């Protein structure tokens, strides 16, 4: 899960305030906690307002803001668990942490809904209507491929940013919208010619093939990370048993051709 550098800097400031509060007298600690609450509240309110346009239109910014808020909230709750028993009047700090997650979830959900609405709008022009289907209209394939390109754009900007479970769940939800649009149109047809059925079958295979490539396998990602760690710039245990070329050949045989595999292969060099 990636976070913006400025978010991490903010986290450092808040951690210092929290640690100071733990070692301070009660009146001073209360003021420090209130200061931290105010900073978090200001972030929660002003960032969505100041970056409203970006958070409505740029998927990478939506994902990063989502990560920032959830990571901040996670750290706040960790601090409260570790040190909170030494503080009084900290309930507002915990509430602000939960409020961050609510804001992040709403902005992310709103953006996903806009993507679903866009899929539905595109498919209105797919020409999959009428009592019969003698042949597939060119607009049908055009609309479906346009929707798939939209999915692949989201993959490009989200796959390395969002947590794997959220990424897969979200892409699955958007892809499900496309599939439901097609299925609902097909089942309403009273008659489909054999030619149209063959054409539609070919098009559905395109969706299956391109759709399956959208998703991230966490196990595969973890294995690639393990290989990278064990290679460790030619200094790890793998380097004792494999030459650079041998390891690259093994990786190509074991893993599909993905951006993550390509990134790992580029890191493995002779040392």
C-alpha positions in Angstrom: 0.0 0.0 0.0 1.5 3.3 -1.1 1.1 6.6 0.7 2.1 10.1 -0.3 5.4 11.4 1.2 3.6 14.4 2.7 1.3 12.1 4.6 4.3 10.3 6.1 5.7 13.7 7.1 2.4 14.6 8.8 2.5 11.3 10.6 6.0 12.0 12.0 4.7 15.3 13.4 1.7 13.7 15.0 3.8 10.9 16.5 6.1 13.5 18.1 3.1 15.3 19.6 1.6 12.0 20.9 4.9 10.9 22.4 5.3 14.3 24.1 1.8 14.0 25.5 2.6 10.6 27.0 5.4 12.1 29.1 3.7 15.4 30.0 1.6 16.5 32.9 -2.1 16.0 32.5 -3.0 19.6 31.6 -0.2 19.8 29.1 -1.0 16.3 27.7 -4.6 17.3 27.2 -3.6 20.4 25.2 -1.2 18.3 23.1 -3.8 15.7 22.3 -6.3 18.5 21.3 -3.6 19.9 19.0 -3.2 16.5 17.4 -7.0 16.2 17.0 -7.1 19.7 15.4 -4.4 18.8 12.9 -6.1 15.5 11.9 -9.5 17.3 11.6 -8.0 20.0 9.5 -6.5 17.3 7.2 -9.8 15.4 7.0 -11.8 18.6 6.1 -9.4 20.6 3.9 -7.7 18.0 1.7 -11.0 16.7 0.2 -12.1 20.3 -0.3 -8.9 21.6 -1.7 -8.3 18.6 -4.0 -12.0 18.1 -4.8 -11.5 18.0 -8.6 -8.6 15.6 -8.5 -10.5 13.3 -6.1 -13.4 13.2 -8.5 -11.4 12.6 -11.7 -8.0 11.1 -11.2 -8.0 7.5 -10.0 -4.5 7.5 -8.7 -5.2 10.4 -6.4 -8.3 8.8 -5.2 -6.4 5.6 -4.3 -3.6 7.5 -2.6 -6.0 9.6 -0.5 -7.7 6.4 0.5 -4.4 4.9 1.5 -3.3 8.0 3.4 -6.4 8.2 5.5 -6.5 4.5 6.4 -2.8 4.4 7.2 -3.1 7.5 9.4 -6.1 6.0 11.2 -4.3 2.7 11.6 -1.3 4.4 13.2 -3.5 6.5 15.5 -5.3 3.5 16.8 -1.9 1.7 17.3 -0.6 4.6 19.4 -3.8 4.7 21.4 -3.5 0.9 22.1 0.2 1.2 23.1 0.2 4.4 25.1 -3.4 5.6 25.4 -3.9 4.2 28.9 -1.4 6.8 30.1 -3.6 9.6 28.7 -6.9 11.1 29.6 -9.3 13.0 27.2 -8.1 11.0 24.2 -11.5 9.9 22.9 -11.6 12.7 20.4 -8.3 11.6 18.9 -9.7 8.1 18.3 -12.9 9.5 16.9 -10.9 11.6 14.4 -9.1 8.4 13.3 -12.4 6.7 12.6 -13.7 9.8 10.8 -10.7 9.7 8.5 -11.7 6.2 7.4 -15.3 7.3 6.8 -14.2 10.2 4.5 -11.7 8.0 2.6 -14.3 5.3 2.1 -16.9 7.8 0.8 -14.6 9.4 -1.7 -13.3 6.0 -2.9 -16.9 4.6 -3.2 -18.1 7.7 -5.0 -15.3 7.4 -7.6 -16.0 3.6 -8.1 -19.7 4.5 -8.6 -18.7 7.0 -11.2 -16.8 4.3 -13.1 -19.8 2.0 -12.9 -22.1 4.7 -14.2 -19.6 5.3 -17.0 -19.7 1.6 -18.0 -23.5 1.6 -18.0 -23.5 4.8 -20.1 -21.1 3.3 -22.7 -23.1 0.1 -23.0 -26.3 2.1 -23.8 -24.8 2.4 -27.3 -23.9 -1.3 -27.7 -27.0 -2.1 -29.9 -27.8 -5.2 -27.9 -31.5 -4.5 -27.9 -34.4 -5.8 -29.9 -36.4 -9.0 -30.1 -33.8 -10.8 -32.3 -30.1 -10.7 -33.0 -29.2 -11.8 -36.6 -25.6 -10.5 -36.5 -23.5 -8.6 -34.0 -23.5 -4.8 -34.6 -20.0 -3.3 -34.8 -21.0 -0.9 -32.0 -21.3 -3.9 -29.7 -17.7 -4.9 -29.9 -16.6 -1.2 -29.9 -18.5 -0.5 -26.6 -17.2 -3.7 -24.9 -13.6 -3.0 -25.9 -14.0 0.6 -24.7 -15.2 -0.7 -21.3 -12.3 -3.1 -21.1 -9.8 -0.3 -21.9 -11.3 1.6 -19.0 -10.7 -1.4 -16.7 -7.1 -1.7 -17.9 -6.5 2.0 -17.3 -7.7 1.5 -13.7 -5.4 -1.5 -13.4 -2.4 0.6 -14.6 -2.9 3.3 -11.9 -4.3 1.2 -9.0 -2.6 -2.2 -9.1 0.6 -1.0 -7.4 -1.1 1.5 -5.1 -4.2 -0.1 -3.5 -3.9 -3.1 -1.1 -4.4 -6.3 -3.1 -7.7 -7.3 -1.5 -9.3 -3.9 -2.1 -7.8 -3.7 -5.6 -9.2 -7.1 -6.6 -12.6 -6.5 -5.0 -13.0 -3.1 -6.7 -11.9 -4.2 -10.2 -14.2 -7.2 -9.8 -17.2 -5.0 -8.9 -16.6 -2.8 -11.9 -16.1 -5.8 -14.3 -19.2 -7.4 -12.9 -21.2 -4.3 -14.0 -20.0 -4.9 -17.6 -20.8 -8.6 -17.5 -24.3 -8.0 -16.0 -25.0 -5.4 -18.7 -24.1 -7.9 -21.4 -26.0 -10.9 -19.8 -29.1 -8.8 -19.1 -29.2 -7.8 -22.8 -28.7 -11.3 -24.1 -31.3 -13.0 -22.0 -34.0 -10.5 -23.2 -33.4 -11.5 -26.8 -36.1 -13.8 -28.2 -34.0 -15.2 -30.9 -30.2 -15.3 -31.7 -28.9 -16.5 -35.0 -26.0 -19.1 -35.0 -23.7 -16.5 -36.6 -24.5 -13.9 -33.9 -24.0 -16.5 -31.2 -20.6 -17.4 -32.6 -19.6 -13.7 -32.7 -20.9 -13.1 -29.2 -19.0 -16.2 -28.0 -15.8 -14.8 -29.4 -16.4 -11.5 -27.8 -17.1 -13.1 -24.4 -13.8 -14.9 -24.7 -12.1 -11.6 -25.1 -13.7 -10.4 -21.9 -12.6 -13.6 -20.1 -9.0 -13.3 -21.3 -8.6 -9.6 -20.8 -10.7 -9.6 -17.6 -8.6 -12.3 -15.9 -5.5 -10.3 -16.5 -6.9 -7.4 -14.4 -6.5 -9.2 -11.1 -3.5 -9.5 -8.8 -2.6 -12.8 -7.1 -1.2 -12.0 -3.7 0.6 -15.3 -3.4 2.5 -14.6 -6.7 3.4 -11.1 -5.5 4.7 -12.5 -2.3 6.8 -15.1 -4.1 8.3 -12.5 -6.3 9.1 -10.3 -3.3 10.7 -13.4 -1.6 12.9 -14.0 -4.7 14.0 -10.4 -4.7 14.8 -10.5 -1.0 16.8 -13.8 -1.3 18.7 -12.5 -4.4 19.5 -9.2 -2.5 21.7 -7.6 -5.3 23.6 -10.8 -5.8 24.5 -11.1 -2.1 21.7 -13.3 -0.8 21.4 -17.1 -0.5 19.9 -17.5 -4.1 23.2 -16.1 -5.5 25.0 -19.0 -4.0 23.0 -21.5 -6.0 22.0 -19.7 -9.2 23.8 -17.5 -11.8 22.0 -14.4 -12.9 20.8 -15.9 -16.2 19.7 -19.1 -14.6 17.5 -17.3 -12.0 16.0 -15.1 -14.8 15.1 -18.2 -16.8 13.5 -19.8 -13.7 11.4 -16.7 -13.0 10.2 -16.6 -16.6 9.2 -20.2 -16.4 7.4 -19.9 -13.1 5.5 -16.6 -13.4 3.3 -14.9 -16.0 4.6 -12.0 -17.9 3.4 -9.1 -15.7 4.8 -5.7 -14.8 5.9 -7.1 -11.4 7.8 -9.9 -13.1 9.5 -7.5 -15.5 10.5 -5.2 -12.6 12.1 -8.1 -10.8 13.9 -9.3 -13.9 15.4 -5.8 -14.4 16.7 -5.9 -10.8 18.6 -9.2 -11.2 22.0 -8.3 -12.7 25.5 -9.8 -12.5 27.5 -8.5 -9.6 
